[in-house]
């Protein structure tokens, strides 16, 4: 590269040296040499500068295309990631809907089970209460019957005492008892 710059400097100084008078006399020979110098300069620049310039342009072109390709690659990856994110979002929505449906179903089942359990408990309480009422009613009837018998006995005793105050009743009772004893004795 340094060699190309040196040659470029020498050629350009030769070109400028040939036209040192300010350009007032343009003879064909001077014009020929000026054209020749320019063509020679361009040839030297082409010969020595073509590789570095071509490499520079190729590097510049590669960097541009690499940047575009990298951008396209990033855009493609971003689109793929966006697509994956959309798919994950859809999957998450489906899972959320399934979870909500399952939760509703579980809640409904739990409500049904709780209602059935409450009905069973209520039925048991009713049955127990019915049994208790029947037991208490039976006790009350027995107590009432016992009380009735006690009162009837008291009334009967009172009535018998009242009746046995009468001497005729006493006499008939004694005769009836003797008759019962005679029949038992004969039997």
C-alpha positions as CSV (number, residue, x, y, z in Angstrom):
1,X,0.0,0.0,0.0
2,X,2.9,2.4,0.9
3,X,4.5,1.6,-2.5
4,X,1.3,2.5,-4.3
5,X,1.1,5.9,-2.5
6,X,4.7,6.6,-3.4
7,X,4.2,5.9,-7.1
8,X,1.0,7.9,-7.0
9,X,2.9,10.8,-5.6
10,X,5.6,10.6,-8.2
11,X,3.2,10.4,-11.1
12,X,1.1,13.2,-9.9
13,X,4.1,15.5,-9.4
14,X,5.2,14.7,-13.0
15,X,1.7,15.6,-14.3
16,X,1.8,18.9,-12.4
17,X,5.3,19.6,-13.5
18,X,4.5,19.3,-17.2
19,X,1.9,22.1,-17.1
20,X,3.9,24.6,-15.1
21,X,3.3,27.8,-17.3
22,X,-0.3,28.4,-16.4
23,X,-1.8,26.8,-19.5
24,X,-1.4,29.8,-21.9
25,X,0.3,27.8,-24.7
26,X,-1.5,24.7,-25.7
27,X,0.5,23.1,-28.4
28,X,-0.5,19.7,-29.6
29,X,2.6,18.1,-28.2
30,X,2.0,19.6,-24.8
31,X,-1.6,18.5,-24.9
32,X,-0.4,15.0,-26.0
33,X,2.0,14.8,-23.1
34,X,-0.6,16.1,-20.7
35,X,-3.1,13.5,-21.9
36,X,-0.4,10.8,-21.9
37,X,0.5,11.8,-18.3
38,X,-3.1,11.7,-17.2
39,X,-3.6,8.3,-18.9
40,X,-0.3,7.1,-17.4
41,X,-1.4,8.4,-14.0
42,X,-4.8,6.6,-14.3
43,X,-3.0,3.5,-15.4
44,X,-0.6,3.5,-12.5
45,X,-3.5,4.3,-10.1
46,X,-5.4,1.4,-11.7
47,X,-2.4,-1.0,-11.7
48,X,-1.3,-0.4,-8.1
49,X,-4.6,0.7,-6.6
50,X,-7.0,-1.8,-8.1
51,X,-6.4,-4.4,-5.4
52,X,-6.6,-2.1,-2.4
53,X,-9.5,-0.1,-3.9
54,X,-11.3,-3.3,-5.0
55,X,-10.7,-4.7,-1.5
56,X,-11.9,-1.5,0.1
57,X,-15.1,-1.5,-2.0
58,X,-15.5,-5.2,-1.5
59,X,-15.1,-4.8,2.3
60,X,-17.5,-1.8,2.2
61,X,-20.0,-3.8,0.2
62,X,-19.6,-6.9,2.5
63,X,-20.1,-4.7,5.6
64,X,-23.2,-3.2,4.0
65,X,-24.6,-6.6,2.9
66,X,-23.5,-8.2,6.3
67,X,-25.3,-5.5,8.1
68,X,-28.4,-6.0,6.0
69,X,-28.1,-9.8,6.3
70,X,-27.6,-9.5,10.1
71,X,-30.6,-7.2,10.2
72,X,-32.6,-9.7,8.2
73,X,-31.5,-12.5,10.4
74,X,-32.4,-10.6,13.5
75,X,-35.8,-9.7,11.9
76,X,-36.3,-13.4,11.1
77,X,-35.4,-14.5,14.6
78,X,-37.6,-11.8,16.1
79,X,-40.5,-13.0,13.9
80,X,-39.8,-16.6,15.0
81,X,-39.7,-15.5,18.6
82,X,-42.9,-13.5,18.2
83,X,-44.6,-16.5,16.6
84,X,-43.4,-18.7,19.4
85,X,-44.6,-16.1,21.9
86,X,-48.0,-16.1,20.2
87,X,-48.2,-19.9,20.2
88,X,-47.2,-19.9,23.9
89,X,-49.8,-17.3,24.6
90,X,-52.5,-19.3,22.9
91,X,-51.4,-22.4,24.8
92,X,-51.5,-20.4,28.0
93,X,-55.0,-19.2,27.1
94,X,-56.1,-22.8,26.5
95,X,-54.5,-23.9,29.7
96,X,-56.1,-21.0,31.6
97,X,-59.5,-21.8,30.1
98,X,-59.1,-25.5,31.0
99,X,-58.1,-24.5,34.5
100,X,-61.1,-22.3,34.9
101,X,-63.4,-25.0,33.5
102,X,-61.8,-27.5,35.9
103,X,-62.1,-25.1,38.8
104,X,-65.8,-24.5,38.0
105,X,-66.4,-28.2,37.7
106,X,-64.6,-28.9,40.9
107,X,-66.5,-26.1,42.7
108,X,-69.8,-27.5,41.3
109,X,-68.9,-31.0,42.5
110,X,-67.8,-29.7,45.9
111,X,-71.1,-27.8,46.2
112,X,-73.1,-30.9,45.3
113,X,-71.1,-33.0,47.8
114,X,-71.6,-30.4,50.5
115,X,-75.3,-30.1,49.7
116,X,-75.7,-33.9,49.8
117,X,-73.8,-34.1,53.1
118,X,-75.9,-31.3,54.6
119,X,-79.1,-33.2,53.5
120,X,-77.8,-36.4,55.0
121,X,-76.9,-34.6,58.3
122,X,-80.3,-32.9,58.3
123,X,-82.1,-36.3,57.7
124,X,-80.1,-37.9,60.5
125,X,-81.0,-35.0,62.8
126,X,-84.6,-35.3,61.8
127,X,-84.6,-39.0,62.4
128,X,-82.8,-38.6,65.7
129,X,-85.3,-35.9,66.7
130,X,-88.2,-38.1,65.7
131,X,-86.8,-41.0,67.7
132,X,-86.2,-38.7,70.7
133,X,-89.8,-37.4,70.4
134,X,-91.1,-40.9,70.2
135,X,-89.1,-42.0,73.2
136,X,-90.2,-38.9,75.2
137,X,-93.8,-39.4,74.1
138,X,-93.7,-43.1,75.2
139,X,-92.2,-42.0,78.5
140,X,-94.8,-39.3,78.9
141,X,-97.6,-41.9,78.0
142,X,-96.2,-44.3,80.5
143,X,-95.9,-41.7,83.2
144,X,-99.4,-40.5,82.4
145,X,-100.7,-44.0,82.5
146,X,-98.9,-44.6,85.8
147,X,-100.2,-41.3,87.1
148,X,-103.7,-42.3,85.8
149,X,-103.4,-45.7,87.5
150,X,-102.3,-44.1,90.8
151,X,-105.1,-41.6,90.7
152,X,-107.6,-44.4,89.7
153,X,-106.2,-46.5,92.6
154,X,-106.6,-43.6,95.0
155,X,-110.1,-42.9,93.7
156,X,-110.9,-46.6,93.9
157,X,-109.5,-46.8,97.5
158,X,-111.5,-43.7,98.4
159,X,-114.6,-45.2,96.8
160,X,-114.0,-48.5,98.5
161,X,-113.4,-46.9,101.9
162,X,-116.5,-44.9,101.4
163,X,-118.5,-48.0,100.4
164,X,-117.0,-50.2,103.2
165,X,-118.3,-47.7,105.7
166,X,-121.7,-49.1,104.9
167,X,-122.3,-52.3,107.0
168,X,-124.4,-53.9,104.2
169,X,-121.4,-53.6,101.8
170,X,-119.1,-55.1,104.3
171,X,-121.4,-58.1,104.9
172,X,-121.8,-58.8,101.1
173,X,-118.0,-58.6,100.7
174,X,-117.4,-61.0,103.4
175,X,-120.0,-63.4,102.0
176,X,-118.4,-63.2,98.5
177,X,-115.0,-63.9,99.9
178,X,-116.2,-66.9,101.8
179,X,-117.9,-68.3,98.7
180,X,-114.6,-67.8,96.7
181,X,-112.7,-69.7,99.4
182,X,-115.2,-72.6,99.4
183,X,-114.9,-72.9,95.7
184,X,-111.2,-73.1,95.9
185,X,-111.3,-75.6,98.6
186,X,-113.6,-77.9,96.6
187,X,-111.6,-77.6,93.5
